[in-house]
Amino acid sequence: MSVEPGWAERARRYERGEVEEEEEEDRKKRRTRKRRRYEREEVEEEEEEEEEEEEEEEEEEEEEEKREMEVQEEI
């Protein structure tokens, strides 16, 4: 029965408690990456919402200007 390379070393490190420390570090890194990804996504969503709001405001201003022009023409 052959043992895959690295498993014996991993077993020795596990006995010394090093594997658990590495796994905890890996979990922390994954959580950090996940948190940063969510933060980026939230920022992107906020920017998109702001752009949509700005576009809506511009459209409303254009409509307001058109109405004012129509009122001026009637007078």
N, CA, C and O of each residue as an XYZ file, in Angstrom:
300
protein
N       0.858     -1.174      0.000
C       0.000      0.000      0.000
C       0.902      1.235      0.000
O       1.754      1.390      0.875
N       0.709      2.107     -0.984
C       1.572      3.283     -1.062
C       0.868      4.479     -0.430
O      -0.355      4.609     -0.461
N       1.675      5.319      0.128
C       1.170      6.541      0.753
C       1.525      7.700     -0.170
O       2.647      7.795     -0.667
N       0.565      8.566     -0.389
C       0.826      9.705     -1.260
C       1.895     10.592     -0.642
O       1.936     10.766      0.576
N       2.758     11.150     -1.478
C       3.806     12.030     -0.951
C       3.183     13.192     -0.191
O       2.172     13.751     -0.617
N       3.769     13.540      0.898
C       3.288     14.665      1.684
C       2.391     14.273      2.841
O       2.281     15.016      3.816
N       1.750     13.125      2.750
C       0.833     12.729      3.817
C       1.580     12.382      5.101
O       1.107     12.685      6.197
N       2.730     11.756      4.971
C       3.507     11.414      6.167
C       3.961     12.690      6.865
O       3.897     12.800      8.089
N       4.420     13.649      6.071
C       4.848     14.929      6.650
C       3.653     15.634      7.286
O       3.768     16.206      8.371
N       2.525     15.592      6.618
C       1.321     16.225      7.179
C       0.934     15.554      8.494
O       0.528     16.231      9.439
N       1.058     14.231      8.560
C       0.730     13.510      9.794
C       1.661     13.942     10.921
O       1.216     14.136     12.052
N       2.939     14.093     10.623
C       3.884     14.541     11.663
C       3.550     15.960     12.118
O       3.571     16.260     13.312
N       3.239     16.835     11.148
C       2.901     18.212     11.510
C       1.590     18.257     12.283
O       1.423     19.084     13.178
N       0.669     17.378     11.943
C      -0.607     17.320     12.655
C      -0.377     16.957     14.114
O      -0.986     17.531     15.017
N       0.516     15.992     14.331
C       0.824     15.590     15.703
C       1.419     16.748     16.489
O       1.208     16.851     17.698
N       2.148     17.605     15.826
C       2.752     18.754     16.511
C       1.774     19.926     16.611
O       2.099     20.939     17.231
N       0.596     19.813     16.022
C      -0.407     20.872     16.104
C      -0.265     21.934     15.027
O      -1.018     22.908     15.015
N       0.688     21.761     14.125
C       0.912     22.775     13.096
C      -0.207     22.804     12.061
O      -0.543     23.867     11.540
N      -0.776     21.662     11.766
C      -1.822     21.595     10.746
C      -3.041     22.391     11.194
O      -3.634     23.120     10.398
N      -3.413     22.259     12.443
C      -4.577     22.990     12.943
C      -4.349     24.495     12.841
O      -5.262     25.244     12.492
N      -3.130     24.936     13.147
C      -2.823     26.360     13.031
C      -2.938     26.813     11.579
O      -3.499     27.871     11.295
N      -2.404     26.007     10.661
C      -2.480     26.353      9.243
C      -3.928     26.391      8.769
O      -4.320     27.286      8.021
N      -4.716     25.420      9.206
C      -6.119     25.388      8.805
C      -6.862     26.608      9.336
O      -7.701     27.178      8.638
N      -6.560     27.009     10.563
C      -7.199     28.195     11.135
C      -6.789     29.438     10.347
O      -7.622     30.301     10.071
N      -5.522     29.530      9.989
C      -5.068     30.659      9.177
C      -5.776     30.672      7.827
O      -6.191     31.727      7.347
N      -5.912     29.496      7.219
C      -6.611     29.402      5.935
C      -8.065     29.847      6.071
O      -8.583     30.560      5.211
N      -8.723     29.426      7.152
C     -10.120     29.836      7.375
C     -10.210     31.351      7.526
O     -11.116     31.977      6.977
N      -9.276     31.940      8.266
C      -9.279     33.393      8.442
C      -9.091     34.098      7.107
O      -9.764     35.088      6.820
N      -8.172     33.586      6.293
C      -7.930     34.192      4.982
C      -9.167     34.088      4.101
O      -9.522     35.045      3.412
N      -9.827     32.929      4.121
C     -11.042     32.763      3.317
C     -12.135     33.717      3.779
O     -12.823     34.327      2.960
N     -12.293     33.845      5.101
C     -13.308     34.767      5.622
C     -12.990     36.200      5.217
O     -13.880     36.967      4.852
N     -11.701     36.551      5.286
C     -11.302     37.899      4.904
C     -11.580     38.144      3.428
O     -12.116     39.189      3.061
N     -11.218     37.185      2.582
C     -11.477     37.333      1.147
C     -12.972     37.444      0.877
O     -13.406     38.258      0.062
N     -13.750     36.622      1.563
C     -15.201     36.630      1.375
C     -15.777     37.985      1.808
O     -16.612     38.562      1.112
N     -15.320     38.486      2.968
C     -15.805     39.775      3.470
C     -15.455     40.887      2.487
O     -16.290     41.738      2.179
N     -14.221     40.876      1.996
C     -13.810     41.907      1.039
C     -14.623     41.826     -0.241
O     -14.984     42.853     -0.814
N     -14.914     40.609     -0.696
C     -15.720     40.442     -1.906
C     -17.124     41.022     -1.686
O     -17.653     41.732     -2.540
N     -17.716     40.707     -0.525
C     -19.040     41.251     -0.231
C     -18.994     42.775     -0.165
O     -19.895     43.452     -0.659
N     -17.927     43.315      0.454
C     -17.812     44.765      0.544
C     -17.715     45.384     -0.848
O     -18.343     46.408     -1.115
N     -16.931     44.769     -1.735
C     -16.811     45.276     -3.105
C     -18.158     45.221     -3.803
O     -18.547     46.165     -4.491
N     -18.868     44.112     -3.626
C     -20.179     43.975     -4.260
C     -21.145     45.027     -3.737
O     -21.928     45.592     -4.501
N     -21.090     45.293     -2.423
C     -21.975     46.304     -1.851
C     -21.649     47.677     -2.416
O     -22.550     48.450     -2.740
N     -20.354     47.983     -2.536
C     -19.951     49.274     -3.079
C     -20.422     49.398     -4.520
O     -20.922     50.448     -4.924
N     -20.264     48.329     -5.296
C     -20.709     48.357     -6.689
C     -22.213     48.569     -6.769
O     -22.689     49.330     -7.612
N     -22.966     47.902     -5.899
C     -24.420     48.065     -5.896
C     -24.795     49.499     -5.540
O     -25.684     50.087     -6.155
N     -24.106     50.062     -4.531
C     -24.395     51.434     -4.130
C     -24.098     52.399     -5.270
O     -24.866     53.329     -5.517
N     -22.981     52.178     -5.967
C     -22.631     53.049     -7.088
C     -23.674     52.947     -8.196
O     -24.050     53.957     -8.791
N     -24.139     51.735     -8.474
C     -25.168     51.557     -9.496
C     -26.453     52.271     -9.096
O     -27.096     52.914     -9.926
N     -26.826     52.157     -7.825
C     -28.040     52.822     -7.351
C     -27.897     54.336     -7.474
O     -28.834     55.023     -7.882
N     -26.711     54.858     -7.116
C     -26.488     56.294     -7.220
C     -26.586     56.750     -8.674
O     -27.169     57.796     -8.961
N     -26.018     55.971     -9.587
C     -26.098     56.317    -11.004
C     -27.547     56.333    -11.473
O     -27.957     57.234    -12.204
N     -28.319     55.336    -11.054
C     -29.730     55.284    -11.440
C     -30.482     56.494    -10.898
O     -31.302     57.088    -11.598
N     -30.200     56.857     -9.642
C     -30.862     58.013     -9.050
C     -30.500     59.286     -9.807
O     -31.359     60.127    -10.068
N     -29.218     59.421    -10.158
C     -28.787     60.599    -10.908
C     -29.485     60.661    -12.263
O     -29.920     61.730    -12.690
N     -29.594     59.522    -12.935
C     -30.272     59.490    -14.231
C     -31.739     59.884    -14.080
O     -32.275     60.632    -14.898
N     -32.384     59.377    -13.032
C     -33.788     59.721    -12.799
C     -33.935     61.216    -12.539
O     -34.856     61.856    -13.047
N     -33.012     61.773    -11.737
C     -33.070     63.205    -11.447
C     -32.885     64.021    -12.723
O     -33.575     65.019    -12.935
N     -31.951     63.593    -13.571
C     -31.724     64.302    -14.830
C     -32.974     64.250    -15.704
O     -33.355     65.251    -16.311
N     -33.606     63.088    -15.766
C     -34.828     62.954    -16.559
C     -35.926     63.858    -16.010
O     -36.647     64.501    -16.774
N     -36.052     63.907    -14.688
C     -37.066     64.758    -14.076
C     -36.787     66.228    -14.379
O     -37.706     66.997    -14.662
N     -35.505     66.614    -14.317
C     -35.148     67.998    -14.622
C     -35.475     68.332    -16.076
O     -35.977     69.417    -16.370
N     -35.191     67.403    -16.981
C     -35.494     67.631    -18.396
C     -36.997     67.780    -18.601
O     -37.434     68.650    -19.355
N     -37.791     66.945    -17.940
C     -39.244     67.036    -18.054
C     -39.739     68.370    -17.496
O     -40.635     68.997    -18.062
N     -39.148     68.791    -16.384
C     -39.524     70.066    -15.770
C     -39.212     71.218    -16.730
O     -40.017     72.135    -16.894
N     -38.052     71.160    -17.353
C     -37.673     72.204    -18.310
C     -38.637     72.222    -19.499
O     -39.017     73.292    -19.975
N     -39.029     71.048    -19.973
C     -39.971     70.972    -21.092
C     -41.304     71.606    -20.710
O     -41.898     72.350    -21.490
N     -41.766     71.302    -19.501
C     -43.034     71.876    -19.043
C     -42.937     73.393    -18.948
O     -43.861     74.111    -19.331
N     -41.809     73.872    -18.432
C     -41.628     75.318    -18.318
C     -41.613     75.968    -19.702
O     -42.177     77.045    -19.896
N     -40.966     75.307    -20.656
C     -40.924     75.835    -22.025
C     -42.334     75.884    -22.608
O     -42.698     76.854    -23.273
N     -43.122     74.846    -22.362
C     -44.491     74.811    -22.870
C     -45.320     75.929    -22.250
O     -46.119     76.571    -22.931
N     -45.124     76.153    -20.963
C     -45.858     77.218    -20.284
C     -45.438     78.565    -20.865
O     -46.289     79.426    -21.089
N     -44.164     78.759    -21.108
C     -43.669     80.011    -21.690
C     -44.257     80.231    -23.088
O     -44.603     81.354    -23.453
N     -44.364     79.157    -23.860
C     -44.918     79.275    -25.208
C     -46.396     79.658    -25.164
O     -46.874     80.404    -26.019
N     -47.112     79.150    -24.173
C     -48.531     79.458    -24.051
C     -48.734     80.920    -23.689
O     -49.723     81.534    -24.090
N     -47.820     81.462    -22.947
C     -47.944     82.858    -22.508
C     -47.526     83.726    -23.640
O     -47.542     84.951    -23.517
